[in-house]
Structure formats: structure tokens, C-alpha cells
């Protein structure tokens, strides 16, 4: 026969085993979180330079303190577009890739501190500092109502952060996310529930959205398998004022290759939708 002490001992061993398993699982998730964050940072640090097509002019270097970037597009444009690109969209690449997409806008992109020619170390705190400095650099040249902040994929977080800290004309998020959990879950879908608490440098786009001081526009697609249209709809709920446009048949990497998406973005930049 088992004594009460034996049953109690068995329960304690079972509880200890569960505790060890949970600790091991948390440690494993933490390793994944750290690796995911560092890989995202690395994509901006080692991004290969893209080449302009044909006789495209080389982007013009721009400095703002120790922050470095480039500008292009319509150098005499009436409007300004500040781009926060996705992974591998270092400043020069972003201007070359997106600079010609806008009808009447000068395009700016900057490298985060710790990337490109911008000194320092890349981490969430310095990314926020860089975002504000990027905004100040553009706002020194254009009035707020003429400035569009455009975030794509990974860049949506800092684009939303800037719009929560500076007065700008409008914010456009293309394939956005609510937090770093949405980003990390693209490849390692483990950041749900309590596991989200293990993210140490969380890009809280939803939190920034609540304090957004301008009209916001969210673009997604029913064919985006990385940051799905359902994520865009949920993100939109956090903005005081927001329009959502879900396109059909556009994959995650094809938004800026799709004429109907580009046409819609241009109409926002020109101010056609500022009544939302």
C-alpha cells in the first residue's frame, strides 16, 4: 500500500518535472526570440546594394547629425515621402527601389543607428531615436501636411512610432504588424499567449498606433502569406483614424510592383484621401 507521504512525494516530483519542462521551453523560446531579433537587425547591416535600372541617377546623400541617408525621386517635388523599408531595405536600396514610384514627391530614407554610415548600435531604443531624427530631417525641409510616412513590413513599427511622436500629414503602412510577435511568428510560430512576454525589445506598433496624430492608411492583401490580411484588420483597430484597403492577389514582396497598389498610395500622398 502507498502511504500519504508517497503520494505527496509523487505529486512534488510531477510538479517539479512540469516546472523544469516549462523552464526549458521558456529558455528555448527566449533563444528563438533573440535569434529572430538579431537576424532582423543583421538584414539592415549586411544588405547588398541594389543597382539602379538604366540611367537612374544615384541617390543623393543626406545627413542629419550622425544620421545618414539618401534622397531621390522628384527632387523638386511638392510632397515628401519618408520610407521605412522592410528587411534588407537599407537607405540607399530603399530610395532606388521606391524612389520612382511617386508622381510628385521627393523620397527620403535613412539608415538606423548602427547601420550603413549611421554611427552607434542598433537596438530598439536607438531605432526610436533614429525614427524621430529621420522625421526631423524631413520636416526641416517640408511642412508637416506635405509629409507622408510610409512603412513597409518590418519598417511599419518605426513608421507608426514616428507618427505618434511628430506631426506629419499621413501615415501609410503596407503589410504591417501589431508587435514583434507577428514578425517572429512568420517563421517560428511560438509567440502566442504568455510566450509574448518573453520578447525583450518588442516593437509595439499597436501601442504606437493609439497615439498616432495623423490619418492612417493600412494596405494588405488576401495573398500575403507572411503578414496576412487578418493581421492588417486587427492592427487597424488600434488607430484613432484609419482606412484599410485589402487587395486581391498581391504577394508580400509584390506590393510595390503592382500598379493598383502604387496608384492608391500616390492618391494618398497627393492628399486625395485626407478626409478619413
Secondary structure, DSSP 8 states (H G I E B T S, - for coil): ---HHHHHHHHHHHHHHHHHHHHHHHHHHHHHHHHHHHHHHHHHHS-------TT----EEEEETTEEEEEEE-TT-SEEEEEE--TT--HHHHHHHHGGG-TTEEEEEE--TTSTT--S--SHHHHHHHHHHHHHHHHTTS-GGGEEEEEEGGGHHHHHHHHHHS--SEEEEES--SSHHHHHTTTSTT--GGGGGG-SS---HHHHHHT--SEEEEEEETT-SSS-HHHHHHHHTTSSSEEEEEESS--GGGGGG-HHHHHHHHHHHTTTTTT-
